[in-house]
Amino acid sequence: MLYRHAPAGLATTVGVALLLGAAVYGRVPTATVLAWLSILLLIIAGRYGLLRRYRSAPDAESNSVSWSRRYVHTAAITGLAWGVGGSVFASLSSGEHRTLVLLIVAAMSACAIAYLASVLRAYVGYVLGVALPLLGWFVFESEMPVFVLALLTCAFVAAMCLAARRLNGLRSEEHTSELQ
């Protein structure tokens, strides 16, 4: 199930990354934007390669634990790239551009539920990868509103993990009923 949704998730990631890069272009050093986009695109290329290897592997179904583990790790790495990029871009931006960066990163975390919730560990790894760099940035900021953002981020992550758990349960129930 996890690899079935991978192409749409990877395409969404590339599209939103390009939009975020365009949104911060001119407000964040160009080298920083290009470095982040390059790193993220390399990660996505690696995940696409993993998808192709999975689809051509004769033992993919019988070795599902190993393939799932690989997918979980690459999802967490992708989340970390989003979290680091979001933290850097937000710290170098101000006002509505900072808000836009944080909203885009939050939206990516919410949308990832649709693609990753079938293996709950993949979603949790992804969203923690996104959230931890942001929380680190929030903690080191001295402004009170940023501290409030840190608390809201924790609440958001908890809510998203609960939503992913619920969706995972619904998909499991659906799969069980299909087998009966």
N, C-alpha and C positions, 0 to 999 in steps of 0.2 A: 504494500500500500504506500509506503514511504517514497519509494522510487517512482511510483506512478505519477505523483504530483510534482516531481522534481523539475521537469521542463518549465512548467508555468511559474514555479517559485523562482527558478533561476532567471527567467526572462523578466519577471517583476523586479527582482533585485537589480538587474542591470538597468532597467528603465528608470527606477526611482533613484538609483545612484547617479545616473546622468542628470536627472532633474535637480538633485541636491547639489551636484557640482556646478550646474548652471546657476542655481540660486545663490551660492556663496562666491561665485566667480567675481573678482573685482573687489570683494570685501575681505577675502582671505588671500594670502599670498598664492599666486598661481602655482608655484612649485608644490605647495602643500596640497592643493586641490588635485593636481595631476598625480602626485605620489599616492594619495589615498585612492583615487580612482584606479590607478595601475595595480595597487595591491589588491583591491577588491575584485577587479577583473581577473587577476591571476587566481585568486581563490575560487571564483566562479568557474573559470576554465578548468581548474582542478576538480571541482565538484561535477562538472559536465563530463570530464574524463572518467570519473568514478561511475557516473550513471551509465556511460557507454560500456565500461568493463562489466558492470552488473548485468546489463541486458545481454551481453554476449557470453557470460559465464555459464557453463553447463551445470554447475553446482549451486547456482544462486539460491534456489529454493531450499535445498538441503543444508546450506551453509548460511541461513538467514541471520543468525546471531552475529557472525563476523561482518556481514554486509551492513547490518543495522548499526553495529558499533562504529564502523567507518562513517556512516552517514551522520550519526550523532556527533562525532568529533568534528566533521567538516561543518555541520550546522553551528556548533559552538564557536568555531574559528570565524565563521561568517558573522555571527553576532558580535564577536569581539571587534572585528573590523568596523562594524557599524557603531559600536559603542565608543571606540577610540576616535573614529572620524567625527562622530557627533560631538564628543567632548572637545576636540581640537577646534572644530568649526564654531561651536557655541562660545568657546573661550575667546576666540578671535573676532567674534561678531558682537553686535549690540542691538538693542531694541527689537524691532520686528524681525530682523534677520536671525537673531538668536532664537526668538520664539519659533520661527519657521523651521530652523534646524531641529529643535527639540520636538516639534510636532511631526516632522517627517520621520524622525527616528522612532517616536512612539507609534506612529502609524505602521511602520515596518514591523514593529514588535507585535502589534495587534493582527496584522494581515498574515504573519507567519503561522498563526494558529491553524489557518486553513490548510497549510502545506505540511506542517510538522506535527500536529497533534496526534496523528495515528501512532507515533512512537513518542510517548510523553517525554522521555529523556531528551529527545532531539529538541523539542520546544523549550524545555527548561534550560538546557545548555545554551540555546540560542539567546533566550531572553536574559539570562544571567550574563552572557557575554556582552550583550548590549548595555545592561544596566550597571554593571560594576564599574566600568570606566566613568560613566556619567556620575555615579554616586561619589567616586573619588574626586571628581572635579567639583561637585557640589560641596563636599566636606571642606575642601581647601579654599573655597570662596568664603569671604568674610561677610558678605551681605546677607541679611536676614531672609529676603525673599528666596535666595538660592537654597538656604537651609530648608525652607518650606517646600521647595521643589524636590529636595532629597526625600523628604517624608512622603510627598505625593508619588514620587517614583517608586518607592517601596510599596505603597498601596496599589499602584498600577501593576507592578510586577506580580504581586500576590493575586490580584484580580485576574490578570491574564493567565497565570498558571492554573487558577481554579477553573477558568473558562476552558482552557486546553484540556484539563482533566475531565471535565464534563463532556466535551466533544469526543475525547478519546473513549470514554465510557459508552457514549451513544454509538460510535462506530463499532465498538466491540460487540454491543448488543445486536446491531444490524448484521454484522458478520456472522454471529451465532445463529440468528434467525434464518439467514440465507442457507446455512449448512443443514438446518433441520427440515 
